[in-house]
Amino acid sequence: MSQDFYQHIFAKQQNLEAVPSNREITAWALKVIHLLYPEQTGQLYASVDELKDEFLRLENELCEIMRATKACSNCDTSKLAKKFFEGLPELFRILNTDIQAIFNGDPAARSEFEVIRTYPGFYAISLYRVAHSLYIDDIPLLPRILTEYAHSKTGIDIHPAAKIDEYFYIDHGTGIVIGESCTIGKHVKLYQGVTLGALSVDKSMANTKRHPTVEDNVVIYSGATILGGETIIGHNSVVGGNVWLTKSLPPNSRVYHTPNHRILKRLSMKLFGEKK
């Protein structure tokens, strides 16, 4: 490589101010979640005052992260950090509804502790809810870092701007995509491989509603793709696996993909140990 290349990279480093790494930012969010759900780590505190001090420490840490990343040029980072932590009781309440939805909806779930400790769906949802709380206060960068980290860990890609109501249930989850302007109602259940995406990725549509609306009590099975900002899945509907939708469904709809299957060759039962 040429000396000019080294000089170019070095110049970039000199112009880049020190900011917390994505790992440090994500570690902060995970510590908040672990305080809300000690089931995830088993870490306990000796007193309420000690717990309160830890919340205050994380509030100050958020303030410093926002200052270091220049999250906003003319805002009061202390005020924003305080607002986020004052909203934690409501965030905790909503997360508890998500836990309840997963526990009630999955026959394999033996306890809420198991959901909190092991389910990738809850892991992704919890980081999304923290990220969304930051996003609605116009804090840039940090929300996307958090949801992309959850994406890398679980395969579940939720944009922090998406609006998702309570009792949200992700089953399995790998490959789910929920776009930026998506709106999801209460008691919605998504299986793996579901895409709630845009019909077009043209840059001119950046500030428009490009992603679907899913109303209350909807189930969307694995591999379904639903596209478009004007597409509405009406309440109490079921979308079957591998369905492709670009138009709205009225409430109480049932839509399924119906492939044609043809048996090419029937295998001899001898292969399975059948005796003559």
C-alpha positions as CSV (number, residue, x, y, z in Angstrom):
1,M,0.0,0.0,0.0
2,S,1.2,3.5,-0.7
3,Q,2.3,6.1,1.8
4,D,-0.6,8.3,0.6
5,F,-3.1,5.7,1.6
6,Y,-1.6,5.5,5.1
7,Q,-1.6,9.3,5.3
8,H,-5.3,9.4,4.3
9,I,-6.3,6.9,7.0
10,F,-4.2,8.7,9.6
11,A,-5.8,12.1,8.7
12,K,-9.3,10.5,9.2
13,Q,-8.2,9.4,12.6
14,Q,-7.0,12.8,13.5
15,N,-10.3,14.4,12.5
16,L,-12.4,11.8,14.4
17,E,-13.2,12.8,17.9
18,A,-13.2,10.1,20.5
19,V,-16.7,8.6,21.0
20,P,-17.9,5.5,22.9
21,S,-17.8,2.3,20.9
22,N,-20.9,0.5,19.8
23,R,-20.0,-2.1,22.4
24,E,-20.0,0.4,25.2
25,I,-23.3,2.0,24.1
26,T,-24.9,-1.4,23.9
27,A,-23.5,-2.4,27.3
28,W,-25.2,0.6,28.8
29,A,-28.6,-0.5,27.4
30,L,-28.1,-4.1,28.5
31,K,-27.3,-2.9,32.0
32,V,-30.6,-1.0,32.1
33,I,-32.5,-4.1,30.9
34,H,-30.6,-6.3,33.5
35,L,-31.7,-3.9,36.3
36,L,-35.3,-4.3,35.2
37,Y,-34.9,-8.1,34.8
38,P,-32.2,-9.5,37.1
39,E,-33.4,-12.9,35.9
40,Q,-31.1,-12.4,33.0
41,T,-27.9,-12.1,35.0
42,G,-28.7,-13.1,38.6
43,Q,-27.1,-9.9,39.9
44,L,-28.8,-8.7,43.1
45,Y,-28.5,-5.6,45.1
46,A,-28.3,-5.3,48.9
47,S,-30.8,-2.5,49.3
48,V,-33.3,-0.3,47.5
49,D,-30.8,2.6,48.0
50,E,-28.0,0.6,46.3
51,L,-30.4,-0.2,43.4
52,K,-31.4,3.5,43.1
53,D,-27.8,4.5,43.0
54,E,-27.2,2.1,40.1
55,F,-30.1,3.6,38.1
56,L,-28.7,7.1,38.8
57,R,-25.2,6.0,37.7
58,L,-26.7,4.7,34.4
59,E,-28.6,8.0,33.9
60,N,-25.3,9.9,34.2
61,E,-23.7,7.4,31.9
62,L,-26.4,8.0,29.2
63,C,-25.8,11.7,29.6
64,E,-22.1,11.3,29.0
65,I,-22.7,9.0,26.0
66,M,-25.0,11.6,24.4
67,R,-22.5,14.3,25.0
68,A,-19.6,12.3,23.5
69,T,-21.6,11.2,20.4
70,K,-23.0,14.8,20.0
71,A,-26.5,13.2,20.0
72,C,-28.0,16.7,19.6
73,S,-26.3,20.1,19.2
74,N,-28.7,22.3,21.0
75,C,-30.3,20.0,23.6
76,D,-29.9,19.5,27.3
77,T,-28.5,16.0,27.5
78,S,-29.0,15.9,31.3
79,K,-32.7,16.7,30.8
80,L,-33.1,14.0,28.0
81,A,-31.3,11.4,30.1
82,K,-33.6,12.2,33.1
83,K,-36.6,12.0,30.8
84,F,-35.6,8.5,29.6
85,F,-35.2,7.2,33.1
86,E,-38.5,8.8,34.3
87,G,-40.1,6.8,31.5
88,L,-38.7,3.4,32.6
89,P,-41.8,2.4,34.7
90,E,-43.9,2.6,31.6
91,L,-41.3,0.8,29.5
92,F,-41.2,-1.9,32.2
93,R,-44.9,-2.2,32.1
94,I,-45.0,-2.7,28.4
95,L,-42.2,-5.2,28.4
96,N,-44.1,-7.2,31.0
97,T,-47.0,-7.4,28.5
98,D,-44.6,-8.7,25.9
99,I,-43.4,-11.4,28.4
100,Q,-47.0,-12.3,29.1
101,A,-47.8,-12.6,25.4
102,I,-44.9,-14.9,24.8
103,F,-45.6,-17.1,27.8
104,N,-49.3,-17.4,27.1
105,G,-48.8,-18.0,23.4
106,D,-46.0,-20.6,23.4
107,P,-46.8,-24.1,24.7
108,A,-43.1,-24.7,25.0
109,A,-42.6,-21.9,27.5
110,R,-42.5,-23.3,31.1
111,S,-42.2,-20.0,33.0
112,E,-41.8,-16.3,32.6
113,F,-38.3,-16.7,33.9
114,E,-37.5,-18.9,30.9
115,V,-38.9,-16.3,28.5
116,I,-36.8,-13.5,30.1
117,R,-33.6,-15.6,30.3
118,T,-33.6,-17.5,27.0
119,Y,-36.0,-16.2,24.3
120,P,-34.4,-14.3,21.5
121,G,-37.7,-12.6,20.7
122,F,-37.8,-11.0,24.1
123,Y,-34.1,-10.0,23.8
124,A,-34.8,-8.2,20.5
125,I,-38.0,-6.6,21.7
126,S,-36.4,-5.3,24.9
127,L,-33.6,-3.6,23.1
128,Y,-36.1,-2.3,20.5
129,R,-38.2,-0.7,23.3
130,V,-35.2,1.0,24.8
131,A,-34.1,2.2,21.4
132,H,-37.6,3.4,20.5
133,S,-37.8,5.4,23.8
134,L,-34.6,7.2,22.8
135,Y,-35.7,7.6,19.2
136,I,-39.0,9.4,20.0
137,D,-36.9,12.0,21.9
138,D,-35.0,12.7,18.6
139,I,-31.8,11.2,19.8
140,P,-29.9,10.0,16.7
141,L,-27.5,7.2,16.2
142,L,-27.9,5.5,19.6
143,P,-31.3,3.8,18.8
144,R,-30.0,2.4,15.6
145,I,-26.8,1.0,17.3
146,L,-29.0,-0.8,19.8
147,T,-31.4,-2.4,17.3
148,E,-28.6,-3.4,15.0
149,Y,-26.8,-5.1,17.9
150,A,-30.0,-7.0,18.6
151,H,-30.2,-7.8,14.9
152,S,-26.6,-9.2,14.9
153,K,-27.4,-11.4,18.0
154,T,-30.8,-12.7,17.1
155,G,-31.4,-12.2,13.4
156,I,-34.4,-10.0,14.2
157,D,-34.2,-6.6,12.5
158,I,-36.5,-4.0,14.0
159,H,-36.1,-0.4,13.1
160,P,-36.2,1.8,16.2
161,A,-38.7,4.2,14.6
162,A,-41.3,1.4,14.1
163,K,-44.4,1.9,16.3
164,I,-45.2,-1.4,18.2
165,D,-47.9,-1.6,20.8
166,E,-48.0,-3.8,23.8
167,Y,-48.4,-7.6,24.1
168,F,-46.0,-8.1,21.1
169,Y,-44.9,-11.7,20.5
170,I,-42.1,-12.9,18.3
171,D,-41.9,-16.7,18.0
172,H,-38.5,-18.1,16.9
173,G,-37.7,-14.8,15.1
174,T,-34.8,-15.4,12.9
175,G,-35.1,-13.4,9.7
176,I,-37.9,-11.0,10.8
177,V,-37.7,-7.5,9.3
178,I,-39.8,-4.7,10.6
179,G,-39.3,-1.4,8.7
180,E,-38.9,2.1,9.8
181,S,-42.5,3.4,9.3
182,C,-44.3,0.2,10.3
183,T,-47.1,0.4,12.8
184,I,-48.1,-2.7,14.8
185,G,-51.1,-2.9,17.1
186,K,-51.7,-4.9,20.3
187,H,-51.5,-8.7,20.6
188,V,-49.7,-9.2,17.3
189,K,-47.7,-12.4,16.8
190,L,-44.9,-12.8,14.2
191,Y,-43.1,-16.0,13.2
192,Q,-39.7,-16.4,11.7
193,G,-38.9,-14.9,8.3
194,V,-41.7,-12.4,8.3
195,T,-41.0,-9.2,6.4
196,L,-42.9,-6.0,6.9
197,G,-41.2,-3.9,4.3
198,A,-41.4,-1.2,1.6
199,L,-42.6,-1.6,-2.0
200,S,-39.8,0.8,-3.0
201,V,-36.5,1.8,-1.6
202,D,-36.2,5.0,-3.5
203,K,-34.4,7.6,-1.5
204,S,-37.1,10.2,-2.3
205,M,-39.5,8.2,-0.1
206,A,-37.4,8.6,3.0
207,N,-39.9,10.8,4.8
208,T,-43.0,8.9,3.8
209,K,-44.9,5.9,5.2
210,R,-43.4,3.1,3.3
211,H,-44.1,0.1,5.5
212,P,-47.4,-1.7,6.4
213,T,-49.8,-1.2,9.3
214,V,-50.8,-4.4,11.2
215,E,-53.8,-3.9,13.4
216,D,-54.7,-5.7,16.7
217,N,-54.8,-9.4,17.2
218,V,-53.1,-10.4,14.0
219,V,-51.0,-13.6,13.5
220,I,-48.5,-13.6,10.6
221,Y,-46.8,-17.0,10.0
222,S,-43.3,-17.8,8.8
223,G,-42.0,-16.5,5.5
224,A,-44.8,-14.1,4.9
225,T,-43.9,-10.8,3.1
226,I,-46.2,-7.8,3.5
227,L,-45.1,-4.6,1.6
228,G,-46.2,-1.0,1.3
229,G,-47.1,2.0,3.4
230,E,-50.8,1.8,2.3
231,T,-51.1,-1.9,3.1
232,I,-53.2,-2.5,6.2
233,I,-53.7,-5.9,7.8
234,G,-57.1,-5.6,9.5
235,H,-57.6,-6.7,13.1
236,N,-58.1,-10.3,14.0
237,S,-56.6,-11.5,10.7
238,V,-54.3,-14.5,10.0
239,V,-51.7,-14.4,7.3
240,G,-50.3,-17.8,6.4
241,G,-46.8,-18.9,5.7
242,N,-45.1,-17.7,2.5
243,V,-47.9,-15.3,1.6
244,W,-46.9,-12.3,-0.5
245,L,-49.1,-9.2,0.1
246,T,-49.0,-5.7,-1.4
247,K,-52.7,-4.8,-0.8
248,S,-54.7,-4.4,2.4
249,L,-56.8,-7.1,4.1
250,P,-60.1,-6.3,5.8
251,P,-60.6,-7.3,9.4
252,N,-61.1,-11.0,10.3
253,S,-59.4,-12.1,7.1
254,R,-57.7,-15.5,6.5
255,V,-55.2,-15.7,3.7
256,Y,-52.9,-18.6,2.8
257,H,-50.4,-19.6,0.2
258,T,-51.6,-22.7,-1.7
259,P,-48.7,-24.3,-3.6
260,N,-49.3,-27.2,-5.9
261,H,-47.5,-30.4,-4.8
262,R,-46.8,-33.3,-7.1
263,I,-45.2,-36.6,-6.1
264,L,-42.4,-37.3,-8.6
265,K,-41.6,-40.7,-7.3
266,R,-42.8,-42.9,-4.5
267,L,-40.0,-44.4,-2.5
268,S,-40.0,-48.1,-1.8
269,M,-40.9,-49.0,1.8
270,K,-37.9,-51.2,1.8
271,L,-35.8,-48.1,2.4
272,F,-37.6,-47.8,5.8
273,G,-37.0,-51.4,6.9
274,E,-40.4,-52.8,5.9
275,K,-40.4,-56.6,5.9
276,K,-42.1,-58.5,3.1
